[in-house]
Amino acid sequence: MTYDRCLARKRMAASVLFFDEADRVLLVDPVYKPRWEVPGGAVDADESPRDAACREVKEELGMSAAPGRLLAVDWVPPRPERGEGMITVFDGGVLTGLQVAGIVLQAEELQGYRFVEVGQVHEYLTELLGRRVKACAAARRAGTTLYLENGSDVTLGCT
């Protein structure tokens, strides 16, 4: 067995934040869970996070949109129902009315979408995802990229 096969593995996911012309963020309503999400999903084996983001946007929204710059990387600690993970969040930019009208939801996964004020995302998303979306929206406005842990900006340093 080669050395790299002995190393720890982390779950990975990639998501894309899209905004409308009123600076509201696009949320999607999955058929398989009670809370809303942002477009994105798991990174497959031998797939880059950026390629996963492109694939997920095409599958979920029927859009061929290359994601923009990286907004954040978020390390998520293990929970009882899943292991730790690394989540990448890309900037999808501002969608025009024509692009929004062209959204075609993947019926097996999504039952709806809506644009929501960033300050109101906590009404739709889990606490963790709400923190991540708010942090990424702030990074987008500031033109920065963040390192997050569990959805929160952390001061880099070692204990």
C-alpha positions in Angstrom: 0.0 0.0 0.0 1.3 3.4 -0.9 1.8 6.1 1.8 -0.9 8.4 0.5 -3.5 5.6 0.9 -2.8 5.5 4.6 -3.6 9.1 5.1 -6.8 10.4 6.6 -9.6 11.2 4.1 -12.0 14.2 4.3 -15.4 14.6 2.8 -15.5 17.5 0.3 -18.2 19.6 -1.1 -18.4 22.6 -3.4 -21.1 25.3 -3.6 -21.8 28.5 -5.5 -23.4 31.7 -4.3 -25.5 33.5 -6.9 -27.0 36.9 -6.3 -29.8 38.8 -8.0 -29.6 42.5 -9.0 -31.0 43.4 -5.6 -28.0 41.7 -3.9 -30.1 38.8 -2.6 -28.6 35.3 -2.4 -30.1 32.3 -4.3 -31.3 29.5 -2.0 -32.7 26.2 -3.2 -35.3 24.0 -1.5 -34.3 20.3 -1.5 -37.0 17.6 -1.7 -35.0 15.3 0.7 -34.5 17.6 3.7 -36.5 20.2 5.7 -34.0 23.1 5.4 -33.0 25.1 2.3 -29.5 24.9 0.8 -27.3 26.8 -1.7 -26.5 25.2 -5.1 -23.7 22.7 -4.8 -22.9 19.2 -3.5 -20.3 16.5 -3.0 -17.0 16.5 -4.8 -16.6 13.2 -6.6 -13.4 11.1 -6.6 -10.7 12.6 -8.8 -12.8 15.8 -9.3 -11.7 19.3 -8.5 -13.9 21.4 -6.2 -14.3 23.9 -9.1 -15.4 21.1 -11.5 -17.8 19.8 -8.9 -19.3 23.3 -8.5 -19.8 23.5 -12.3 -21.3 20.0 -12.5 -23.7 20.7 -9.5 -24.9 24.0 -10.9 -25.6 22.3 -14.3 -27.4 19.3 -12.6 -29.4 21.3 -10.1 -30.3 24.5 -12.0 -29.7 23.6 -15.6 -27.2 26.4 -15.9 -23.8 26.3 -17.6 -22.1 28.9 -15.5 -18.4 28.9 -14.6 -17.9 29.9 -11.0 -15.9 32.9 -10.2 -13.3 33.3 -7.5 -13.1 31.3 -4.4 -14.9 33.0 -1.5 -14.1 30.6 1.3 -12.9 27.2 2.4 -14.8 26.0 5.5 -13.5 23.1 7.6 -16.5 21.4 9.3 -15.8 19.2 12.3 -17.3 15.7 12.6 -20.9 15.2 13.7 -22.6 12.0 14.8 -24.2 11.6 11.3 -21.1 12.4 9.2 -17.3 12.9 9.3 -15.4 16.1 9.1 -15.3 17.9 5.8 -13.9 20.7 3.7 -16.4 22.9 1.9 -15.4 25.3 -0.9 -17.6 28.2 -1.8 -17.3 30.0 -5.1 -18.8 33.3 -6.3 -21.4 32.8 -9.0 -21.9 36.5 -9.5 -25.1 38.4 -10.3 -27.7 36.6 -12.3 -29.7 38.7 -14.8 -33.5 38.4 -15.1 -33.0 36.3 -18.3 -30.7 33.9 -16.5 -33.1 33.5 -13.6 -36.0 32.8 -16.0 -33.8 30.1 -17.6 -33.4 28.1 -14.3 -34.6 24.6 -14.7 -34.7 22.7 -11.4 -33.6 19.1 -11.2 -37.0 17.7 -10.0 -35.5 14.7 -8.2 -33.5 17.0 -5.9 -35.1 20.5 -5.8 -38.6 21.6 -5.4 -38.0 25.4 -5.5 -35.7 28.3 -5.3 -35.9 31.9 -4.1 -33.6 34.9 -3.6 -33.3 36.0 0.0 -31.8 39.0 1.7 -28.5 37.9 3.2 -29.6 39.1 6.7 -32.6 36.8 6.4 -30.9 33.5 5.4 -31.1 32.2 9.0 -34.9 31.8 8.5 -34.2 29.2 5.7 -30.8 27.6 6.4 -29.2 25.6 9.2 -27.2 27.6 11.6 -23.9 26.4 10.2 -24.9 27.2 6.6 -26.3 30.5 7.6 -23.0 31.5 9.1 -21.1 30.3 6.0 -23.4 32.2 3.6 -23.2 35.5 5.6 -19.4 35.2 5.9 -19.0 34.5 2.2 -21.3 37.4 1.2 -19.1 39.7 3.3 -16.0 38.3 1.7 -17.5 38.9 -1.7 -18.3 42.6 -0.9 -14.7 43.0 0.5 -13.0 41.2 -2.4 -11.4 38.8 0.0 -11.2 35.0 0.5 -11.8 33.5 3.9 -10.7 30.5 5.8 -13.6 29.4 8.0 -14.1 26.7 10.6 -17.6 25.5 11.2 -18.9 28.5 9.3 -17.1 31.1 11.3 -14.1 33.3 10.4 -11.2 32.3 12.7 -8.0 34.1 13.6 -5.2 32.0 12.2 -2.8 30.7 14.7 -1.8 27.6 16.5 -2.7 26.6 20.0 
